[in-house]
Amino acid sequence: MDPRNLLTPRRRTREVKLGQLVIGGDNPIRVQSMTATDTQDAESTIAQINALAEAGCEIVRLTVNTRKAAEMLPEIRERTSVPLVADIHFNHKLALMSAPYVDKIRINPGNIGAEENVRAVVERANEFDLPIRIGVNNGSLEQDIAMKYGAHMEDNILMPPESGYPPEALVESAMRNVELLEKFGFTRTIISVKSSNVPLMVAAYRMLSEACDYPLHLGVTEAGTKDNSNIKSSVGIGALLLAGIGDTLRVSIAARRTEEKIEEVRTGFKILQALGLRRFGVEVVACPTCGREDMGFDTTRIAMEIEEVNAGRSNPLKVSVMGCYVNGPGEAAESDLGVVSTGATAKIYRRGRVIETLVPFERVTARMTELIREFDEAAASEPAPAAEKS
């Protein structure tokens, strides 16, 4: 059974072109990340963008916070191929400089300034046929909306209400700016209403999904370091995807090193894969180990080795690693490749059929990797598939 048939039907949104991609409609839910480099340092920024793209990232956002950063965009654009998003705060003129070299502009309603600033960004986006993401953050709402929902000024600092903002505050900010863009005739809009508070974020997106049909970019902002972010993002983004809400997503991890940023991409795809919405790379299913596991067959070690050795592969493949014969054959039948311990040796299955027996435990990882490589080679020789639908 296709697991997608068990989900709430996906919310049908209008389609928005983003570079060579189309966001919304029944197009695939895309995985995004953001550079952590100083954009003024073109070399490190280009290196990180290309590493993210190689790991499967489909859209990369980069901060454009200074004129010097904007001046680096022509070189960055020339040496990268993944769609780029210019992240703009406070200074709308940086959006005007960025437009020729990116595929989308992200503005924050709480700090972009007066209405004429938004009009200027819209005119520039129209010139290059760019979409605009309205990026609402719980921590940077417009002052009047924040105060309407209980914030107050203290020592010239806007203090949120003790109980926090309700989801209505985020949605009101988003819809105010949607209406402003529509006032200027602009409808190539994508929206996000992010918060570090998972229940608030989920409630806000649910409310927003009922208020408009624009594509939604999902994320838990300021989610923390790897473990906390992976949990909060999986719960928040996963809850919305289960409800049929979401067109792009980003897992936000507090990290600067490229290998840590790549984790955002991997987790994003793992969330989609767990829900049956996308398939990407080698997915390893392994039994949780118990007293039934045949001694000498280290399920955990073998599963982790297969994951590690094949982490760079992007062709979708489901692999099961099972320590005994209770659930082993059944899981192997549902996997592209499966290995099941049979006492002193193991059996290897390909799509439910036994293809090798008496495999020594110490040979399992190497042999499974060889078979995974054969799948890759077979996939490379097949005609290109029709456009992926999610």
Legacy VTK file of the C-alpha trace (Angstrom):
# vtk DataFile Version 3.0
C-alpha trace
ASCII
DATASET POLYDATA
POINTS 390 float
0.000 0.000 0.000
1.216 3.481 -0.843
1.631 5.237 2.547
0.536 8.507 0.944
-2.978 7.055 0.702
-3.146 6.992 4.504
-2.401 10.719 4.879
-4.823 13.618 4.818
-5.035 14.677 1.157
-2.470 17.344 0.418
-3.741 20.923 0.477
-3.949 22.124 -3.106
-1.970 25.350 -3.463
-1.334 27.601 -6.424
1.881 26.902 -8.308
4.824 29.296 -8.065
7.914 29.031 -10.254
11.240 29.126 -8.397
14.198 28.861 -10.740
13.851 25.565 -12.583
11.462 24.250 -9.905
7.726 24.692 -9.475
6.519 24.969 -5.879
2.988 24.094 -4.811
0.231 22.225 -6.588
1.026 18.525 -6.647
4.734 19.122 -7.222
7.213 17.443 -4.846
7.686 18.968 -1.406
11.160 20.481 -1.649
13.951 20.462 0.937
15.730 23.739 1.625
18.695 24.817 3.746
20.605 28.030 4.438
24.271 28.880 4.387
26.022 29.765 7.635
28.952 31.496 5.945
29.680 35.196 5.641
28.258 35.921 2.185
31.004 38.516 1.724
33.369 35.517 1.628
32.377 34.238 -1.790
34.712 31.214 -1.748
33.396 29.694 1.486
29.811 30.515 0.550
30.122 28.870 -2.865
31.752 25.817 -1.304
28.957 25.429 1.231
26.192 25.945 -1.352
27.680 23.310 -3.655
28.176 20.868 -0.777
24.532 21.293 0.236
23.425 20.772 -3.368
25.557 17.646 -3.669
23.868 16.304 -0.516
20.493 16.739 -2.242
19.458 20.206 -1.097
17.049 21.657 -3.642
16.912 25.328 -2.585
19.577 27.295 -0.707
18.952 30.561 1.132
21.817 32.914 1.885
21.883 36.092 3.907
22.365 39.364 2.065
22.946 41.720 4.975
25.471 44.168 3.548
26.216 45.875 0.257
29.439 43.870 0.041
27.466 40.635 0.394
25.173 41.721 -2.450
28.198 42.517 -4.592
29.377 38.906 -4.231
26.171 37.487 -5.687
27.194 37.601 -9.373
30.183 35.347 -8.676
28.175 33.100 -6.360
25.456 32.731 -8.997
27.962 31.943 -11.734
29.581 29.138 -9.740
26.462 27.439 -8.344
23.458 25.800 -10.000
20.941 25.217 -7.186
18.115 27.812 -6.845
19.179 30.633 -4.511
17.094 32.728 -2.122
18.255 36.154 -0.937
17.406 36.632 2.747
16.701 40.320 3.341
16.207 42.156 6.638
15.940 45.885 7.384
17.437 47.206 4.122
15.102 46.672 1.168
17.710 48.127 -1.216
19.721 44.929 -0.787
16.779 43.041 -2.304
16.932 45.333 -5.313
20.648 44.602 -5.734
20.147 40.845 -5.278
17.288 40.291 -7.708
19.301 39.673 -10.921
21.325 36.892 -9.309
18.827 34.884 -7.237
15.658 32.870 -7.773
13.580 34.150 -4.851
13.584 37.012 -2.363
12.655 36.503 1.274
11.513 39.538 3.261
10.476 39.785 6.917
7.350 41.907 7.373
8.465 42.979 10.835
11.586 44.791 9.667
11.395 45.569 5.940
10.040 49.066 6.571
7.462 51.270 4.886
4.954 50.275 2.215
6.962 51.997 -0.497
9.882 49.681 0.318
7.694 46.662 -0.358
6.473 48.247 -3.599
10.076 48.689 -4.747
10.868 45.033 -3.983
7.758 43.928 -5.887
8.703 45.977 -8.944
12.202 44.507 -8.907
10.875 40.957 -8.453
8.557 41.485 -11.425
11.493 42.623 -13.520
13.182 39.238 -13.044
10.049 37.072 -12.623
10.977 36.184 -9.035
8.730 34.897 -6.265
8.737 36.551 -2.849
8.545 34.695 0.444
6.793 36.497 3.248
8.784 35.179 6.211
6.964 35.842 9.479
8.880 35.024 12.654
7.398 34.873 16.125
10.338 36.913 17.412
10.077 39.810 14.967
6.437 40.757 14.465
5.422 44.262 13.425
5.154 46.422 16.522
1.461 47.246 16.167
0.481 43.599 15.723
2.699 42.535 18.619
1.138 45.133 20.918
-2.366 44.237 19.771
-1.730 40.729 21.078
-0.286 41.732 24.443
3.303 42.936 23.921
4.519 46.077 25.717
7.473 48.439 25.573
10.072 48.185 28.333
13.264 50.274 28.225
12.539 50.891 24.553
12.443 47.146 23.882
9.334 45.353 22.650
8.539 42.669 25.225
6.229 39.796 24.249
3.255 38.877 26.455
4.052 36.491 29.297
1.869 33.804 27.762
3.460 34.307 24.332
1.818 35.364 21.098
-1.199 33.425 19.842
-1.130 31.931 16.343
-3.521 34.659 15.220
-0.694 37.202 15.563
1.547 35.387 13.084
-1.291 34.786 10.646
-2.439 38.425 10.820
1.086 39.560 9.991
1.298 37.152 7.052
-2.105 38.049 5.642
-1.529 41.782 6.005
1.523 41.427 3.792
-0.192 39.076 1.359
-2.842 41.751 0.892
-0.138 44.374 0.406
1.542 42.317 -2.319
-1.838 41.670 -3.932
-2.524 45.418 -3.811
0.512 45.798 -6.074
-0.765 42.981 -8.314
1.796 40.467 -7.048
0.758 36.824 -6.484
4.010 34.817 -6.877
4.049 34.512 -3.114
5.254 31.838 -0.690
4.597 32.210 3.041
6.133 30.986 6.285
4.987 31.593 9.882
7.815 30.175 11.964
8.253 29.912 15.715
10.523 28.026 18.093
7.333 26.985 19.913
6.172 23.836 18.114
2.461 23.891 19.095
2.280 27.595 18.176
3.969 26.977 14.842
1.635 24.078 13.996
-1.470 26.064 14.973
-0.354 29.092 12.952
0.276 27.071 9.783
-3.054 25.267 10.147
-4.846 28.597 10.479
-2.900 30.111 7.574
-3.664 27.131 5.329
-7.369 27.894 5.745
-6.899 31.606 5.047
-5.194 31.395 1.627
-4.021 29.043 -1.094
-0.430 30.271 -1.390
2.370 27.672 -1.046
3.698 27.346 2.491
7.333 26.939 3.549
7.519 24.929 6.788
10.042 25.259 9.575
10.619 25.475 13.310
12.858 28.501 13.696
15.638 28.664 16.291
15.046 24.973 16.939
18.422 24.521 18.659
21.318 22.123 18.284
21.134 18.918 16.276
19.209 16.611 18.619
16.688 19.203 19.784
16.203 20.552 16.277
15.714 17.132 14.741
13.062 16.295 17.327
11.245 19.649 17.203
11.404 19.813 13.407
10.222 16.229 12.975
7.279 16.789 15.326
6.262 20.207 13.977
6.906 19.706 10.272
5.706 16.109 10.434
2.396 17.080 12.069
1.698 19.562 9.283
2.695 17.188 6.490
0.409 14.538 7.986
-2.381 17.105 7.715
-1.563 17.711 4.049
0.030 21.114 4.693
3.400 22.212 3.282
5.157 22.758 -0.040
8.794 23.337 1.011
10.567 22.775 4.314
13.737 23.540 6.190
15.141 21.851 9.278
17.017 24.575 11.195
20.053 23.403 13.172
22.291 25.744 15.152
25.442 24.926 13.207
28.096 26.592 11.099
30.219 23.763 9.692
29.196 22.429 6.301
28.867 18.835 7.502
26.443 20.053 10.176
24.438 22.029 7.627
24.177 18.905 5.490
22.418 17.286 8.444
19.553 19.747 7.872
19.111 18.337 4.385
19.320 14.712 5.467
16.800 15.214 8.268
14.449 17.023 5.911
14.445 14.128 3.500
14.125 11.621 6.336
10.958 13.387 7.505
9.488 13.186 3.995
10.642 9.596 3.616
9.120 8.533 6.943
5.752 9.806 5.695
6.112 8.214 2.265
6.106 11.625 0.567
9.575 11.401 -1.007
12.201 8.708 -1.367
15.837 9.709 -1.180
19.041 7.788 -0.569
19.499 4.599 1.400
16.814 4.142 4.059
17.867 1.498 6.583
15.171 -0.326 8.549
16.596 -2.292 11.492
14.999 -4.303 14.275
15.400 -2.781 17.760
17.393 -5.810 18.979
16.273 -8.106 21.778
17.144 -11.458 23.319
15.994 -13.252 20.165
18.813 -11.718 18.132
21.346 -14.316 17.030
24.568 -13.854 18.944
27.333 -12.624 16.706
24.978 -10.705 14.415
25.342 -7.111 15.592
22.250 -5.513 14.060
23.059 -2.036 15.337
26.636 -2.044 14.070
25.709 -3.439 10.652
22.826 -0.975 10.179
25.030 1.969 11.149
27.852 0.804 8.881
25.494 0.472 5.911
24.116 3.964 6.611
27.572 5.476 6.978
29.166 3.825 3.961
26.216 4.748 1.735
25.420 8.186 3.166
26.409 9.952 -0.041
24.036 8.035 -2.291
20.879 9.790 -3.471
19.095 7.018 -5.402
16.164 5.845 -3.260
16.637 2.382 -1.776
15.081 0.667 1.244
17.349 -1.747 3.116
16.343 -3.925 6.083
18.740 -5.360 8.643
17.067 -7.974 10.835
18.599 -9.952 13.691
16.267 -12.966 13.712
13.612 -14.820 11.761
10.508 -13.517 13.582
10.002 -10.350 11.558
13.021 -10.675 9.271
11.510 -12.278 6.150
8.467 -9.987 6.298
10.579 -6.830 6.465
12.859 -8.173 3.740
9.821 -8.698 1.516
8.968 -4.977 1.811
12.540 -3.808 1.139
14.655 -3.500 -1.964
17.435 -5.346 -0.133
17.294 -7.202 3.163
19.638 -9.199 5.321
18.348 -11.610 7.952
20.384 -13.540 10.492
19.740 -17.297 10.338
21.845 -18.490 13.252
25.531 -18.629 12.378
25.217 -16.974 8.966
22.840 -14.620 7.145
20.532 -14.662 4.159
20.278 -11.767 1.713
17.016 -10.911 -0.035
16.356 -8.809 -3.094
12.771 -7.534 -3.151
11.545 -10.445 -1.087
13.442 -13.266 -2.790
16.458 -15.007 -1.302
19.478 -14.392 -3.518
22.314 -15.498 -1.197
22.609 -17.794 1.806
25.359 -18.696 4.283
26.778 -15.150 4.215
29.322 -14.736 7.048
28.371 -11.956 9.463
31.661 -10.172 8.889
30.892 -9.977 5.132
27.380 -8.564 5.437
28.187 -4.819 5.261
30.562 -5.180 2.322
28.237 -7.460 0.398
25.177 -5.277 0.981
27.151 -2.234 -0.193
28.138 -4.076 -3.379
24.475 -4.891 -4.036
23.450 -1.284 -3.332
26.033 -0.168 -5.895
24.474 -2.572 -8.411
21.101 -0.896 -7.826
22.727 2.488 -8.493
24.293 1.237 -11.729
20.987 -0.230 -12.884
19.175 3.032 -12.089
21.790 5.010 -14.027
21.214 2.901 -17.125
17.416 3.264 -17.054
15.613 6.010 -19.025
14.900 9.172 -17.046
11.583 8.814 -15.146
8.626 11.115 -15.667
8.495 14.236 -13.465
8.244 13.240 -9.801
4.913 13.825 -8.086
4.522 13.918 -4.318
LINES 1 391
390 0 1 2 3 4 5 6 7 8 9 10 11 12 13 14 15 16 17 18 19 20 21 22 23 24 25 26 27 28 29 30 31 32 33 34 35 36 37 38 39 40 41 42 43 44 45 46 47 48 49 50 51 52 53 54 55 56 57 58 59 60 61 62 63 64 65 66 67 68 69 70 71 72 73 74 75 76 77 78 79 80 81 82 83 84 85 86 87 88 89 90 91 92 93 94 95 96 97 98 99 100 101 102 103 104 105 106 107 108 109 110 111 112 113 114 115 116 117 118 119 120 121 122 123 124 125 126 127 128 129 130 131 132 133 134 135 136 137 138 139 140 141 142 143 144 145 146 147 148 149 150 151 152 153 154 155 156 157 158 159 160 161 162 163 164 165 166 167 168 169 170 171 172 173 174 175 176 177 178 179 180 181 182 183 184 185 186 187 188 189 190 191 192 193 194 195 196 197 198 199 200 201 202 203 204 205 206 207 208 209 210 211 212 213 214 215 216 217 218 219 220 221 222 223 224 225 226 227 228 229 230 231 232 233 234 235 236 237 238 239 240 241 242 243 244 245 246 247 248 249 250 251 252 253 254 255 256 257 258 259 260 261 262 263 264 265 266 267 268 269 270 271 272 273 274 275 276 277 278 279 280 281 282 283 284 285 286 287 288 289 290 291 292 293 294 295 296 297 298 299 300 301 302 303 304 305 306 307 308 309 310 311 312 313 314 315 316 317 318 319 320 321 322 323 324 325 326 327 328 329 330 331 332 333 334 335 336 337 338 339 340 341 342 343 344 345 346 347 348 349 350 351 352 353 354 355 356 357 358 359 360 361 362 363 364 365 366 367 368 369 370 371 372 373 374 375 376 377 378 379 380 381 382 383 384 385 386 387 388 389
